[in-house]
Amino acid sequence: MLPDAALSQRAAQVRLLMLDVDGVLTDGRLFFDDDGRESKAFHVRDGYGIKLLQECHIEVAVITARYSPTAAYRAHDLGIKRIYQGCSDKNLAYTELKIALGLDDAVVAYMGDDLIDLPILTRVGLATAPADAHPEVGCRVHWQSAQRGGRGAVRELCELILQAQGHWPAILARSAGAEP
């Protein structure tokens, strides 16, 4: 883990946040009905944190090894335009997106929770994980949330980025009704 000053410096540079789905945006559990339709639970606070980042012109993308209509629906609901599903090689999708947006690794943050996320986590400027990430992931990231996946970890990361970039006071003022 990085000291606070180094962590803030990395977070201040973020222009793209990439998120895994299962275990990050959700708690990692999958539910199936009798017809085999999948459902997942997403935390509303994580979604609001994503919307706050977008309002501050920080791009958000989703990358997942599985294909899930539920994940696509949630991404669409949040206004996330870049969703990569069925990525057995997440690193390839990451490189493709980074090139398409013309970004360097230093300005990308990623939150992942399992071994499949390590190739991206070792490249990005701000590597993060939820509290319940696999231990091999947790020991390799710059920052680990106090919150579990699907339980506010993404929101905590969003606030870290917004605070480091100086957006937080205006967000609080606006939320408290001090600004129109």
N, C-alpha and C positions, 0 to 999 in steps of 0.2 A: 504494500500500500504506500502511496505517496504522502509526503507531508502536505499539510493544508495549502501552503503557498504554491507548491508545484502542481497540485491537483487543480486549484483555481486557475492557474495559468493555462493548463491544458483545456479545461472546460470553457475558458474565455474564447478559445479559438474555434470551437465547434460550429460547423455550418451544416452538418448532416448527422442526424441520429438514426442509426440502423438498429432494429430490434428483432430478436428471435420471437417466435410466438409461444410455442409450448414450453412452459417453465419460466417464461419472462412476462409476456402479456397475460398468460393464464397460469394456473397453479400446476399445469402439466398433466392434469387428469383429463381423460377423454370419456364422454358419455355417449352411449348409443341407445336409440330406441329400438323397439321390436322390429322395425323395418330397416335397421342398420344406419339410420340417419344420425350424424354426429352432432353433438352440441358441446359448447365450452362456456365457461364463465369468464368474463372480462370485468375488471374493476373500473367503475366509473371515474374514480380519481386519476387513474392512469390515463384514461382518455382525455380528461380535462387538461392534464399536464401536457399531453401531445398537442392539444389545440392551442395552449399558451405558447409553446415553442413555434408553432406555425404562424401565429400572430406576430411573432418577432422575427419572421422570415428565416427560420431554421427549418430546413427540409427534413422530413421524417420518412423512412422507408422500412418495410418489413421483409424479412427473409426467413424462410422456413424450409425444413427438409421434407415436410409433409405437404400434401395438397389438401386444402380444407375450404369448402365453400363458406363455412362459418368464419374463418379467418379473413377471407376475401370480403365478406359482408361487413365485418367490423372495421377493416381498413377503409373501405369505401365510406362507411358511416362517419369515420373520423377525418375524411378528406385526404387520406394517404393515397397518393397516385402511384407510387412505386411499390409494388408487392411482388416478391419473387417466391414462388411456391414450388415444391418438388425438387428442391436443390440439394442433391446428395453431396455436391461440392459447393458449399456456400462461398468459398474463396473465389471461385470463378464468377459467381453472380456479383460479389462485392467488387471485384476488379472491373467488371462490365459497367456497373453503376458509377463507380468512381471516375472512370474514363468519360462516360456520358455526361457527367456533371462537371468535368474538368477540375476535380478536387484532388488534393494531396492527402495522404494518409493522416497527416497531422491535424486536419480539420474535421475528422470523422470520429464520432463516438459510436460505440457498439455495446449492447448489452446481450450477453449470452449466458447460458446456464450449464451447458454440457460439453463433452469432449469435441463434438462436431463443430463447435464454435471457436475452438482454439486457433485455427489458422487465421481467422479474421482478428481475433483478440490480440494476437501477437503483432499485428500490422498497424492498427489504428492508433490515433493520437490519444484517445481516451477509452481504455478498455474497462468495462464494468460488468458486474454480475449481481444477481439478486442474492439475498442472504442464504438461501437454500440451494445455491449452485453446487455442482459437483466439486469436491474439495480440490481436485486438480485444476479446476477453473478458478476457484476462489483465490488460490495462492499465486495466480499469474496475472491478475488484473490490477489496474491502477487504483480502483475504488470498488468496494462491495457495499451494496445497500444494506441497511438495517432491516429492510422489509423483504418479505418472501415474494417469489414470482406470482403474479396475479393478485397480489395483496398490497400493492402500492410501491413496489420497487421502481417501476418506470416513473411514477410521479416524483419520487424522491430524486431520481436522476435529472428529470426535467427541471426541478427547482434548483438543483446544484448548478446546472448550466445557466439558467436564467439569472441566478444570483451572481455568478462569476462574470456574466456579460453586462451586469448593471441594470437589467430589466425589472428586477424584483420589486423595488420600491414603487415604481409606476403601476405595476400589476396590483400590488396591495392597495395603493391609493384608489385605483379604479374599482377594485372589488369592494372597498369600504364606502364607495359613493362619493369620494372626494373629487373625482373627475367626471365630467359628463359622459 
